[in-house]
Amino acid sequence: MVYGGVKTWLDGLGLSRYAPVFEIHEVDDEVLPLLTLEDLKDMGIGAIGSRRKMYAAIQKLQRSDGVS
């Protein structure tokens, strides 16, 4: 099972197929807002469209959480 709400977050983006990748890399609700484009690439998210979609959603999380 993917940690916390990460799977739900991925489901909402239509990218639930990447849930196992997030689990392998131990990305949970705390780590998710800290991810960079480079992190996503390092995790093996190769499709540029998916990677950009995730990163845009991560930036929204950062703004709502006040993460810099």
C-alpha distances in whole Angstrom, upper triangle without the diagonal:
4,6,9,10,10,8,11,13,13,13,17,18,17,15,12,13,12,8,8,11,10,7,10,12,11,11,11,13,16,16,16,19,21,20,23,24,24,21,19,22,21,17,19,19,22,23,25,25,21,21,24,22,19,22,24,21,20,24,24,21,24,27,25,24,27,26,28
4,7,8,6,6,9,11,10,12,14,15,15,13,10,12,10,6,7,9,7,5,9,10,8,8,7,10,13,13,12,15,17,16,19,20,21,17,16,19,18,15,17,16,20,21,22,22,18,18,21,19,16,18,20,18,17,20,21,18,20,23,22,21,24,22,24
4,6,6,7,10,11,12,13,15,16,18,16,13,15,13,9,10,12,8,7,10,11,8,7,5,7,10,10,10,14,15,15,19,20,21,17,17,20,19,16,18,18,22,23,24,24,20,19,22,20,17,18,20,17,16,19,19,16,18,21,20,18,21,20,22
4,6,7,8,9,11,13,14,16,17,16,14,16,15,12,13,15,11,10,14,14,11,9,6,6,9,11,10,13,15,16,19,21,23,19,18,22,22,19,21,20,24,24,25,24,21,20,22,20,17,19,20,17,15,19,18,15,17,20,18,16,19,18,22
4,6,5,6,9,10,10,12,14,14,12,15,14,11,14,15,11,12,15,15,13,10,8,6,10,11,10,12,15,15,18,20,22,19,18,21,21,18,20,19,23,23,23,22,18,18,20,17,14,16,17,14,13,16,15,12,15,17,15,15,18,18,21
4,5,5,6,9,10,11,12,11,9,12,10,8,11,11,8,9,12,12,10,8,6,6,10,10,8,10,13,12,16,17,19,16,14,17,18,15,17,15,19,19,20,19,15,15,17,15,11,14,15,12,11,15,14,12,14,17,16,15,18,17,20
4,5,5,6,9,10,10,9,7,9,9,6,9,11,9,9,13,13,12,10,9,10,13,13,11,14,16,15,18,19,20,18,15,19,19,16,17,15,19,19,20,19,15,16,18,15,12,15,17,14,14,17,17,15,18,20,19,19,22,21,23
4,5,5,6,9,10,10,8,12,12,9,13,14,12,13,16,17,15,13,11,11,14,15,12,14,17,17,20,20,23,20,18,21,22,19,20,18,21,20,21,19,16,17,18,15,13,16,16,13,14,17,16,14,17,19,17,17,21,20,23
4,5,5,7,9,9,8,12,11,10,13,14,11,13,16,16,15,12,11,10,13,13,10,11,15,14,16,17,20,17,15,18,20,17,18,16,19,18,18,17,13,14,15,12,10,12,13,9,10,13,12,10,14,16,14,15,18,17,20
4,5,5,6,5,5,8,7,7,11,11,10,12,15,15,14,12,12,12,15,14,11,13,16,14,16,16,18,16,13,16,18,15,15,13,16,15,16,14,10,12,13,10,8,12,12,10,11,14,14,13,16,18,17,18,21,20,22
4,5,5,6,5,8,9,9,12,14,13,14,17,18,17,15,15,14,18,18,14,16,19,18,20,19,22,20,17,20,21,18,18,16,18,17,18,16,13,14,16,12,11,15,15,12,14,17,16,15,19,21,19,20,23,23,25
4,5,8,8,12,12,12,16,16,15,17,20,20,19,17,16,15,18,18,15,16,19,18,19,19,22,20,18,20,22,20,20,17,20,18,18,15,13,15,15,11,11,14,13,10,13,15,14,13,17,18,17,18,21,21,23
4,5,8,10,11,11,15,15,14,17,19,19,19,16,16,15,18,18,14,15,18,16,17,16,19,18,15,18,20,18,18,14,16,14,14,12,9,11,11,8,8,11,10,8,11,14,13,13,16,18,17,19,21,21,22
4,6,8,10,11,14,15,15,17,19,20,20,18,18,18,21,20,17,18,21,19,20,18,21,20,16,18,21,18,17,14,16,14,15,12,9,12,13,10,10,14,14,12,14,17,16,17,20,21,21,22,25,24,26
4,5,6,8,11,11,11,14,16,16,17,15,16,16,19,18,15,17,19,16,17,16,18,17,13,15,17,14,14,11,13,11,13,11,7,10,12,9,8,12,13,12,13,16,16,16,19,21,21,22,25,23,25
4,5,5,9,10,10,12,14,15,16,14,15,15,19,18,15,17,19,17,19,18,20,18,15,17,18,15,15,12,15,14,16,14,11,13,15,13,11,15,16,14,15,19,18,18,21,23,22,23,26,24,26
4,6,7,9,10,11,13,15,16,15,16,18,21,19,16,19,21,18,19,18,20,18,14,16,17,14,13,11,13,12,15,14,11,13,15,14,13,16,18,16,17,21,21,20,23,25,25,25,28,26,28
4,6,5,7,9,10,11,13,11,13,15,18,16,13,16,17,15,16,15,16,14,11,12,13,10,10,8,11,11,13,13,9,10,14,12,10,13,16,14,15,18,19,18,20,23,23,23,26,23,25
4,5,5,6,9,10,11,10,11,13,16,14,12,16,17,15,17,17,18,15,13,15,15,11,12,11,14,15,17,16,13,13,16,15,12,15,17,15,15,19,19,18,20,23,22,22,25,23,25
4,5,5,6,9,10,10,12,15,17,15,14,18,19,16,18,18,18,15,13,15,15,11,11,11,14,16,18,18,15,15,18,18,15,18,20,18,18,22,22,21,23,26,26,25,27,25,27
4,5,5,6,9,9,12,14,16,14,13,16,16,13,15,15,15,12,10,11,11,7,8,8,12,13,16,16,13,13,16,16,13,15,18,17,16,20,21,19,21,24,24,23,26,23,24
4,6,5,6,5,8,11,12,10,9,13,13,11,14,14,14,11,9,12,11,8,10,10,14,15,17,17,14,13,16,15,12,14,17,15,13,17,18,16,18,21,21,20,22,20,21
4,5,5,6,8,11,13,12,11,15,16,14,17,18,18,14,13,15,14,11,13,13,17,18,20,21,17,16,19,19,15,17,20,18,17,20,21,19,20,24,23,22,24,22,24
4,5,8,11,14,15,13,13,17,17,15,17,18,17,13,13,14,12,9,11,13,16,18,20,21,18,17,20,20,17,19,22,20,19,22,24,21,22,26,26,24,27,24,25
4,6,9,13,13,10,11,14,13,11,14,15,14,10,10,12,10,7,10,12,15,18,19,20,17,15,19,19,15,16,20,18,16,19,21,19,20,23,24,22,24,21,22
4,6,10,10,8,10,13,13,12,15,17,16,12,13,15,13,11,14,15,18,20,22,23,19,18,20,20,16,17,20,19,16,19,21,18,19,22,22,20,22,19,21
4,7,8,6,6,10,10,9,12,14,14,11,11,14,13,10,13,13,17,19,20,20,17,15,17,17,13,14,17,15,12,16,17,14,15,19,18,17,19,16,18
4,5,5,6,9,10,11,14,17,17,14,14,17,16,14,17,17,20,21,22,22,19,17,19,18,14,15,18,15,13,16,16,13,14,18,17,15,17,15,18
4,6,5,7,10,11,15,17,18,15,15,19,19,16,19,18,22,23,23,22,19,18,19,18,14,15,16,13,11,14,14,10,12,15,13,11,14,13,16
4,6,7,8,10,14,17,18,15,15,19,18,17,20,19,23,24,24,24,21,19,20,19,16,15,17,15,12,14,14,11,11,14,13,10,13,11,13
4,6,5,7,11,14,14,11,12,15,15,13,17,16,20,21,21,21,19,16,18,17,14,13,16,14,10,13,14,11,11,15,15,12,14,11,13
4,5,6,9,12,13,10,10,14,14,12,15,14,18,19,18,18,15,13,14,14,10,10,12,10,7,10,11,8,9,13,13,11,13,11,13
4,6,9,12,13,11,12,15,16,15,18,16,19,20,19,19,16,14,14,14,10,9,11,9,5,7,9,6,5,9,10,8,10,7,9
4,7,10,11,9,11,14,14,14,17,16,19,20,19,20,17,14,15,15,12,10,12,12,8,9,11,9,8,11,13,11,11,8,8
4,7,8,6,7,10,11,10,13,12,15,16,15,16,14,11,12,13,10,8,11,11,7,9,12,10,10,13,15,13,14,11,11
4,5,5,6,9,10,11,13,12,14,15,14,15,14,10,10,12,10,7,10,11,8,9,13,12,11,14,16,15,16,12,11
4,5,5,6,9,10,11,9,11,12,10,12,11,7,8,10,9,6,10,11,10,10,14,14,13,16,19,18,18,16,15
4,5,5,6,9,10,10,11,13,12,14,13,10,11,14,12,10,13,15,13,14,17,17,16,19,21,21,21,17,16
4,5,5,6,9,9,11,14,13,15,13,10,12,14,11,10,14,14,12,13,17,16,15,18,20,19,20,16,16
4,5,5,7,6,8,10,10,12,10,7,9,11,8,8,12,12,11,13,16,15,15,19,20,20,21,18,17
4,5,5,5,6,9,9,12,11,7,10,13,11,11,14,15,14,16,19,19,19,22,24,23,24,21,20
4,5,7,9,12,13,15,14,11,14,16,14,13,17,18,16,18,21,20,20,23,25,24,25,21,21
4,6,9,12,13,15,13,10,14,15,12,13,17,17,15,18,20,19,19,23,24,23,24,21,21
4,5,9,11,13,11,10,13,15,13,14,17,18,17,19,22,21,22,25,26,26,27,24,24
4,6,8,10,7,6,10,11,10,11,14,15,14,17,19,19,20,23,24,24,25,23,23
4,6,9,8,7,10,12,12,13,16,17,17,19,21,22,22,25,27,27,28,25,25
4,6,5,6,9,10,11,12,14,16,16,18,20,21,22,25,26,27,28,26,26
4,6,5,6,8,10,10,12,14,15,16,18,20,21,22,24,25,26,24,23
4,5,5,6,9,10,11,12,14,15,17,19,20,21,23,24,26,24,24
4,5,5,6,9,10,11,12,14,16,17,18,20,21,22,24,22,23
4,5,5,6,9,10,10,12,14,15,16,18,20,21,22,20,20
4,5,5,6,9,10,10,12,14,15,17,19,20,21,19,19
4,6,5,6,9,10,11,13,14,16,17,19,20,19,19
4,6,5,6,9,10,11,12,14,15,16,18,16,17
4,5,5,6,9,10,10,12,14,15,16,14,14
4,5,5,7,9,10,11,13,14,15,14,14
4,5,5,6,9,10,11,12,14,13,15
4,5,5,6,9,10,10,12,10,12
4,5,5,6,9,10,10,9,10
4,5,5,6,9,10,10,11
4,5,5,6,8,8,11
4,6,5,6,5,7
4,6,5,6,8
4,6,8,11
4,5,9
4,6
4
